[in-house]
Amino acid sequence: MLNSGNCSDCTACGSCHETPNIDTPNLFCLNCQPSDAPCLLACSNNAIEVLGGAITINSEKCIKCRDCVFVCPLNIIKI
């Protein structure tokens, strides 16, 4: 989990830089509460799911519209 208050721009976690055109959407997030997660609320295809308390992307449902990318407060969703 990225703690934005402790970010040193080291790029080790991969959250600091966008990676365009990823074939498989990437997300395993514990930052937002699922009931308030902007990405989950923005996904019109219900591809953002909660798995064991973490927010993830179901790549079989994801149509790569990037609506979730635009609303993520930490900019960690890669599609």
N, CA, C and O atoms as a printed pandas DataFrame, in Angstrom:
     atom_number atom_name residue_name chain_id  residue_number  x_coord  y_coord  z_coord
0              1         N          MET        A               1    0.841   -1.176    0.000
1              2        CA          MET        A               1    0.000    0.000    0.000
2              3         C          MET        A               1    0.882    1.233    0.000
3              4         O          MET        A               1    1.830    1.331    0.778
4              5         N          LEU        A               2    0.570    2.152   -0.859
5              6        CA          LEU        A               2    1.286    3.409   -0.936
6              7         C          LEU        A               2    0.775    4.339    0.140
7              8         O          LEU        A               2   -0.430    4.570    0.239
8              9         N          ASN        A               3    1.653    4.863    0.931
9             10        CA          ASN        A               3    1.307    5.877    1.918
10            11         C          ASN        A               3    1.796    7.189    1.354
11            12         O          ASN        A               3    2.984    7.498    1.435
12            13         N          SER        A               4    0.879    7.977    0.775
13            14        CA          SER        A               4    1.278    9.174    0.047
14            15         C          SER        A               4    2.034   10.168    0.917
15            16         O          SER        A               4    2.804   10.968    0.387
16            17         N          GLY        A               5    1.845   10.146    2.227
17            18        CA          GLY        A               5    2.566   11.042    3.111
18            19         C          GLY        A               5    4.027   10.667    3.248
19            20         O          GLY        A               5    4.845   11.499    3.641
20            21         N          ASN        A               6    4.369    9.419    2.927
21            22        CA          ASN        A               6    5.749    8.948    3.038
22            23         C          ASN        A               6    6.416    8.760    1.682
23            24         O          ASN        A               6    7.523    8.224    1.619
24            25         N          CYS        A               7    5.791    9.176    0.620
25            26        CA          CYS        A               7    6.341    8.971   -0.707
26            27         C          CYS        A               7    7.599    9.815   -0.891
27            28         O          CYS        A               7    7.604   11.017   -0.623
28            29         N          SER        A               8    8.661    9.164   -1.351
29            30        CA          SER        A               8    9.918    9.866   -1.601
30            31         C          SER        A               8   10.256    9.872   -3.087
31            32         O          SER        A               8   11.389   10.178   -3.458
32            33         N          ASP        A               9    9.291    9.539   -3.941
33            34        CA          ASP        A               9    9.491    9.486   -5.389
34            35         C          ASP        A               9   10.620    8.547   -5.789
35            36         O          ASP        A               9   11.332    8.800   -6.760
36            37         N          CYS        A              10   10.780    7.462   -5.036
37            38        CA          CYS        A              10   11.869    6.514   -5.324
38            39         C          CYS        A              10   11.548    5.637   -6.528
39            40         O          CYS        A              10   12.450    5.033   -7.107
40            41         N          THR        A              11   10.295    5.559   -6.908
41            42        CA          THR        A              11    9.757    4.744   -8.007
42            43         C          THR        A              11    9.837    3.241   -7.756
43            44         O          THR        A              11    9.521    2.463   -8.656
44            45         N          ALA        A              12   10.246    2.806   -6.572
45            46        CA          ALA        A              12   10.371    1.378   -6.280
46            47         C          ALA        A              12    9.035    0.654   -6.310
47            48         O          ALA        A              12    8.976   -0.505   -6.723
48            49         N          CYS        A              13    7.969    1.304   -5.886
49            50        CA          CYS        A              13    6.673    0.621   -5.848
50            51         C          CYS        A              13    5.941    0.704   -7.185
51            52         O          CYS        A              13    4.979   -0.031   -7.411
52            53         N          GLY        A              14    6.381    1.577   -8.058
53            54        CA          GLY        A              14    5.740    1.710   -9.358
54            55         C          GLY        A              14    4.531    2.609   -9.354
55            56         O          GLY        A              14    3.885    2.761  -10.391
56            57         N          SER        A              15    4.199    3.206   -8.237
57            58        CA          SER        A              15    3.010    4.036   -8.141
58            59         C          SER        A              15    3.231    5.471   -8.609
59            60         O          SER        A              15    2.266    6.203   -8.824
60            61         N          CYS        A              16    4.446    5.868   -8.763
61            62        CA          CYS        A              16    4.737    7.257   -9.104
62            63         C          CYS        A              16    4.639    7.551  -10.588
63            64         O          CYS        A              16    4.472    8.708  -10.975
64            65         N          HIS        A              17    4.737    6.552  -11.410
65            66        CA          HIS        A              17    4.738    6.769  -12.850
66            67         C          HIS        A              17    3.656    5.945  -13.504
67            68         O          HIS        A              17    3.481    4.768  -13.188
68            69         N          GLU        A              18    2.923    6.571  -14.426
69            70        CA          GLU        A              18    1.912    5.834  -15.160
70            71         C          GLU        A              18    2.585    4.897  -16.147
71            72         O          GLU        A              18    3.632    5.212  -16.711
72            73         N          THR        A              19    1.975    3.756  -16.344
73            74        CA          THR        A              19    2.463    2.800  -17.328
74            75         C          THR        A              19    1.360    2.627  -18.360
75            76         O          THR        A              19    0.413    1.875  -18.127
76            77         N          PRO        A              20    1.463    3.308  -19.497
77            78        CA          PRO        A              20    0.382    3.254  -20.482
78            79         C          PRO        A              20    0.307    1.919  -21.195
79            80         O          PRO        A              20    1.296    1.196  -21.315
80            81         N          ASN        A              21   -0.891    1.611  -21.667
81            82        CA          ASN        A              21   -1.139    0.451  -22.513
82            83         C          ASN        A              21   -0.753   -0.886  -21.888
83            84         O          ASN        A              21   -0.134   -1.718  -22.550
84            85         N          ILE        A              22   -1.100   -1.096  -20.658
85            86        CA          ILE        A              22   -0.870   -2.371  -20.000
86            87         C          ILE        A              22   -1.960   -3.344  -20.455
87            88         O          ILE        A              22   -3.140   -2.995  -20.474
88            89         N          ASP        A              23   -1.564   -4.549  -20.816
89            90        CA          ASP        A              23   -2.530   -5.531  -21.288
90            91         C          ASP        A              23   -3.463   -5.994  -20.176
91            92         O          ASP        A              23   -4.656   -6.188  -20.409
92            93         N          THR        A              24   -2.936   -6.170  -18.977
93            94        CA          THR        A              24   -3.735   -6.614  -17.840
94            95         C          THR        A              24   -3.810   -5.487  -16.821
95            96         O          THR        A              24   -2.782   -5.062  -16.294
96            97         N          PRO        A              25   -5.010   -4.999  -16.536
97            98        CA          PRO        A              25   -5.142   -3.932  -15.543
98            99         C          PRO        A              25   -4.554   -4.359  -14.203
99           100         O          PRO        A              25   -4.653   -5.527  -13.827
100          101         N          ASN        A              26   -3.945   -3.424  -13.481
101          102        CA          ASN        A              26   -3.225   -3.737  -12.258
102          103         C          ASN        A              26   -3.746   -2.892  -11.100
103          104         O          ASN        A              26   -3.735   -1.663  -11.165
104          105         N          LEU        A              27   -4.200   -3.553  -10.047
105          106        CA          LEU        A              27   -4.618   -2.840   -8.848
106          107         C          LEU        A              27   -4.772   -3.819   -7.689
107          108         O          LEU        A              27   -5.434   -4.849   -7.816
108          109         N          PHE        A              28   -4.167   -3.493   -6.583
109          110        CA          PHE        A              28   -4.378   -4.177   -5.313
110          111         C          PHE        A              28   -4.218   -3.082   -4.269
111          112         O          PHE        A              28   -3.102   -2.777   -3.849
112          113         N          CYS        A              29   -5.321   -2.499   -3.857
113          114        CA          CYS        A              29   -5.274   -1.286   -3.045
114          115         C          CYS        A              29   -6.003   -1.472   -1.724
115          116         O          CYS        A              29   -7.082   -2.060   -1.664
116          117         N          LEU        A              30   -5.390   -0.961   -0.678
117          118        CA          LEU        A              30   -5.997   -0.964    0.652
118          119         C          LEU        A              30   -6.173    0.463    1.169
119          120         O          LEU        A              30   -6.484    0.666    2.343
120          121         N          ASN        A              31   -5.975    1.449    0.298
121          122        CA          ASN        A              31   -6.018    2.843    0.732
122          123         C          ASN        A              31   -7.431    3.312    1.066
123          124         O          ASN        A              31   -7.659    3.850    2.150
124          125         N          CYS        A              32   -8.364    3.121    0.172
125          126        CA          CYS        A              32   -9.740    3.609    0.357
126          127         C          CYS        A              32  -10.628    2.530    0.967
127          128         O          CYS        A              32  -10.434    1.338    0.724
128          129         N          GLN        A              33  -11.579    2.951    1.740
129          130        CA          GLN        A              33  -12.601    2.029    2.210
130          131         C          GLN        A              33  -13.470    1.659    1.011
131          132         O          GLN        A              33  -13.855    2.544    0.246
132          133         N          PRO        A              34  -13.784    0.403    0.828
133          134        CA          PRO        A              34  -14.576    0.004   -0.332
134          135         C          PRO        A              34  -15.876    0.787   -0.502
135          136         O          PRO        A              34  -16.291    1.051   -1.631
136          137         N          SER        A              35  -16.512    1.155    0.580
137          138        CA          SER        A              35  -17.769    1.901    0.469
138          139         C          SER        A              35  -17.570    3.311   -0.063
139          140         O          SER        A              35  -18.518    3.924   -0.555
140          141         N          ASP        A              36  -16.341    3.839    0.027
141          142        CA          ASP        A              36  -16.056    5.198   -0.428
142          143         C          ASP        A              36  -15.053    5.257   -1.571
143          144         O          ASP        A              36  -14.657    6.351   -1.974
144          145         N          ALA        A              37  -14.636    4.125   -2.099
145          146        CA          ALA        A              37  -13.588    4.105   -3.117
146          147         C          ALA        A              37  -14.075    4.749   -4.418
147          148         O          ALA        A              37  -15.013    4.252   -5.041
148          149         N          PRO        A              38  -13.444    5.848   -4.826
149          150        CA          PRO        A              38  -13.876    6.525   -6.051
150          151         C          PRO        A              38  -13.812    5.623   -7.282
151          152         O          PRO        A              38  -14.667    5.713   -8.163
152          153         N          CYS        A              39  -12.804    4.756   -7.345
153          154        CA          CYS        A              39  -12.672    3.880   -8.514
154          155         C          CYS        A              39  -13.831    2.898   -8.594
155          156         O          CYS        A              39  -14.374    2.654   -9.672
156          157         N          LEU        A              40  -14.206    2.340   -7.454
157          158        CA          LEU        A              40  -15.303    1.378   -7.417
158          159         C          LEU        A              40  -16.610    2.046   -7.832
159          160         O          LEU        A              40  -17.418    1.461   -8.553
160          161         N          LEU        A              41  -16.806    3.275   -7.369
161          162        CA          LEU        A              41  -18.022    4.008   -7.708
162          163         C          LEU        A              41  -18.034    4.451   -9.169
163          164         O          LEU        A              41  -19.102    4.580   -9.766
164          165         N          ALA        A              42  -16.857    4.685   -9.750
165          166        CA          ALA        A              42  -16.764    5.180  -11.127
166          167         C          ALA        A              42  -16.887    4.090  -12.172
167          168         O          ALA        A              42  -17.205    4.377  -13.326
168          169         N          CYS        A              43  -16.644    2.857  -11.794
169          170        CA          CYS        A              43  -16.616    1.767  -12.774
170          171         C          CYS        A              43  -18.030    1.367  -13.188
171          172         O          CYS        A              43  -18.783    0.800  -12.396
172          173         N          SER        A              44  -18.374    1.665  -14.419
173          174        CA          SER        A              44  -19.726    1.352  -14.907
174          175         C          SER        A              44  -19.878   -0.114  -15.320
175          176         O          SER        A              44  -20.989   -0.579  -15.573
176          177         N          ASN        A              45  -18.763   -0.835  -15.387
177          178        CA          ASN        A              45  -18.805   -2.238  -15.803
178          179         C          ASN        A              45  -18.640   -3.201  -14.623
179          180         O          ASN        A              45  -18.533   -4.412  -14.818
180          181         N          ASN        A              46  -18.620   -2.658  -13.397
181          182        CA          ASN        A              46  -18.453   -3.449  -12.175
182          183         C          ASN        A              46  -17.190   -4.308  -12.192
183          184         O          ASN        A              46  -17.183   -5.422  -11.668
184          185         N          ALA        A              47  -16.124   -3.785  -12.798
185          186        CA          ALA        A              47  -14.859   -4.513  -12.860
186          187         C          ALA        A              47  -14.005   -4.276  -11.622
187          188         O          ALA        A              47  -13.081   -5.044  -11.357
188          189         N          ILE        A              48  -14.297   -3.231  -10.863
189          190        CA          ILE        A              48  -13.585   -2.974   -9.616
190          191         C          ILE        A              48  -14.297   -3.765   -8.530
191          192         O          ILE        A              48  -15.494   -3.593   -8.303
192          193         N          GLU        A              49  -13.546   -4.632   -7.865
193          194        CA          GLU        A              49  -14.140   -5.527   -6.873
194          195         C          GLU        A              49  -13.354   -5.483   -5.570
195          196         O          GLU        A              49  -12.207   -5.037   -5.534
196          197         N          VAL        A              50  -13.982   -5.948   -4.515
197          198        CA          VAL        A              50  -13.338   -6.040   -3.213
198          199         C          VAL        A              50  -13.004   -7.505   -2.971
199          200         O          VAL        A              50  -13.873   -8.375   -3.040
200          201         N          LEU        A              51  -11.731   -7.763   -2.686
201          202        CA          LEU        A              51  -11.263   -9.126   -2.458
202          203         C          LEU        A              51  -10.476   -9.145   -1.155
203          204         O          LEU        A              51   -9.355   -8.641   -1.094
204          205         N          GLY        A              52  -11.058   -9.721   -0.125
205          206        CA          GLY        A              52  -10.393   -9.785    1.172
206          207         C          GLY        A              52  -10.088   -8.420    1.763
207          208         O          GLY        A              52   -9.093   -8.266    2.472
208          209         N          GLY        A              53  -10.912   -7.438    1.491
209          210        CA          GLY        A              53  -10.707   -6.091    1.994
210          211         C          GLY        A              53   -9.902   -5.200    1.074
211          212         O          GLY        A              53   -9.849   -3.989    1.288
212          213         N          ALA        A              54   -9.270   -5.768    0.050
213          214        CA          ALA        A              54   -8.492   -4.986   -0.916
214          215         C          ALA        A              54   -9.345   -4.715   -2.153
215          216         O          ALA        A              54  -10.189   -5.527   -2.532
216          217         N          ILE        A              55   -9.114   -3.587   -2.761
217          218        CA          ILE        A              55   -9.805   -3.229   -3.988
218          219         C          ILE        A              55   -8.953   -3.714   -5.148
219          220         O          ILE        A              55   -7.762   -3.416   -5.223
220          221         N          THR        A              56   -9.573   -4.464   -6.050
221          222        CA          THR        A              56   -8.863   -5.055   -7.183
222          223         C          THR        A              56   -9.638   -4.825   -8.474
223          224         O          THR        A              56  -10.793   -4.400   -8.446
224          225         N          ILE        A              57   -9.005   -5.104   -9.593
225          226        CA          ILE        A              57   -9.662   -5.022  -10.894
226          227         C          ILE        A              57   -9.842   -6.438  -11.430
227          228         O          ILE        A              57   -8.887   -7.210  -11.511
228          229         N          ASN        A              58  -11.066   -6.764  -11.790
229          230        CA          ASN        A              58  -11.352   -8.038  -12.447
230          231         C          ASN        A              58  -11.053   -7.825  -13.929
231          232         O          ASN        A              58  -11.827   -7.179  -14.635
232          233         N          SER        A              59   -9.935   -8.366  -14.397
233          234        CA          SER        A              59   -9.491   -8.123  -15.771
234          235         C          SER        A              59  -10.444   -8.717  -16.814
235          236         O          SER        A              59  -10.429   -8.303  -17.973
236          237         N          GLU        A              60  -11.258   -9.672  -16.412
237          238        CA          GLU        A              60  -12.223  -10.250  -17.348
238          239         C          GLU        A              60  -13.399   -9.304  -17.590
239          240         O          GLU        A              60  -14.029   -9.357  -18.647
240          241         N          LYS        A              61  -13.698   -8.438  -16.617
241          242        CA          LYS        A              61  -14.796   -7.482  -16.758
242          243         C          LYS        A              61  -14.324   -6.113  -17.253
243          244         O          LYS        A              61  -15.107   -5.344  -17.810
244          245         N          CYS        A              62  -13.052   -5.820  -17.047
245          246        CA          CYS        A              62  -12.522   -4.493  -17.363
246          247         C          CYS        A              62  -12.504   -4.256  -18.871
247          248         O          CYS        A              62  -11.978   -5.073  -19.627
248          249         N          ILE        A              63  -13.085   -3.130  -19.305
249          250        CA          ILE        A              63  -13.093   -2.771  -20.722
250          251         C          ILE        A              63  -12.067   -1.671  -21.010
251          252         O          ILE        A              63  -12.045   -1.111  -22.106
252          253         N          LYS        A              64  -11.223   -1.366  -20.028
253          254        CA          LYS        A              64  -10.122   -0.403  -20.153
254          255         C          LYS        A              64  -10.595    0.995  -20.542
255          256         O          LYS        A              64   -9.954    1.677  -21.341
256          257         N          CYS        A              65  -11.719    1.412  -19.972
257          258        CA          CYS        A              65  -12.239    2.754  -20.244
258          259         C          CYS        A              65  -11.460    3.834  -19.493
259          260         O          CYS        A              65  -11.517    5.008  -19.860
260          261         N          ARG        A              66  -10.733    3.446  -18.445
261          262        CA          ARG        A              66   -9.888    4.318  -17.634
262          263         C          ARG        A              66  -10.666    5.285  -16.737
263          264         O          ARG        A              66  -10.070    6.210  -16.184
264          265         N          ASP        A              67  -11.967    5.098  -16.579
265          266        CA          ASP        A              67  -12.734    5.958  -15.673
266          267         C          ASP        A              67  -12.172    5.876  -14.258
267          268         O          ASP        A              67  -12.124    6.881  -13.550
268          269         N          CYS        A              68  -11.747    4.686  -13.845
269          270        CA          CYS        A              68  -11.188    4.507  -12.509
270          271         C          CYS        A              68   -9.853    5.228  -12.354
271          272         O          CYS        A              68   -9.545    5.756  -11.285
272          273         N          VAL        A              69   -9.067    5.247  -13.421
273          274        CA          VAL        A              69   -7.752    5.905  -13.391
274          275         C          VAL        A              69   -7.918    7.391  -13.088
275          276         O          VAL        A              69   -7.158    7.956  -12.302
276          277         N          PHE        A              70   -8.898    8.016  -13.704
277          278        CA          PHE        A              70   -9.090    9.458  -13.574
278          279         C          PHE        A              70   -9.573    9.882  -12.196
279          280         O          PHE        A              70   -9.377   11.034  -11.809
280          281         N          VAL        A              71  -10.203    8.974  -11.443
281          282        CA          VAL        A              71  -10.736    9.356  -10.126
282          283         C          VAL        A              71   -9.889    8.874   -8.954
283          284         O          VAL        A              71  -10.169    9.233   -7.810
284          285         N          CYS        A              72   -8.869    8.077   -9.211
285          286        CA          CYS        A              72   -8.036    7.541   -8.133
286          287         C          CYS        A              72   -7.263    8.670   -7.453
287          288         O          CYS        A              72   -6.504    9.376   -8.117
288          289         N          PRO        A              73   -7.440    8.856   -6.145
289          290        CA          PRO        A              73   -6.765    9.950   -5.447
290          291         C          PRO        A              73   -5.250    9.759   -5.320
291          292         O          PRO        A              73   -4.524   10.722   -5.073
292          293         N          LEU        A              74   -4.767    8.515   -5.489
293          294        CA          LEU        A              74   -3.323    8.251   -5.383
294          295         C          LEU        A              74   -2.658    7.984   -6.729
295          296         O          LEU        A              74   -1.441    7.812   -6.805
296          297         N          ASN        A              75   -3.458    7.949   -7.786
297          298        CA          ASN        A              75   -2.943    7.717   -9.133
298          299         C          ASN        A              75   -2.153    6.407   -9.224
299          300         O          ASN        A              75   -1.063    6.371   -9.796
300          301         N          ILE        A              76   -2.710    5.337   -8.656
301          302        CA          ILE        A              76   -1.994    4.057   -8.644
302          303         C          ILE        A              76   -2.588    3.012   -9.581
303          304         O          ILE        A              76   -2.016    1.933   -9.735
304          305         N          ILE        A              77   -3.707    3.304  -10.201
305          306        CA          ILE        A              77   -4.330    2.328  -11.090
306          307         C          ILE        A              77   -3.627    2.380  -12.443
307          308         O          ILE        A              77   -3.457    3.450  -13.026
308          309         N          LYS        A              78   -3.226    1.228  -12.925
309          310        CA          LYS        A              78   -2.501    1.128  -14.189
310          311         C          LYS        A              78   -3.340    0.364  -15.208
311          312         O          LYS        A              78   -3.626   -0.821  -15.037
312          313         N          ILE        A              79   -3.727    1.063  -16.264
313          314        CA          ILE        A              79   -4.477    0.440  -17.364
314          315         C          ILE        A              79   -3.895    0.961  -18.668
315          316         O          ILE        A              79   -4.358    0.585  -19.745
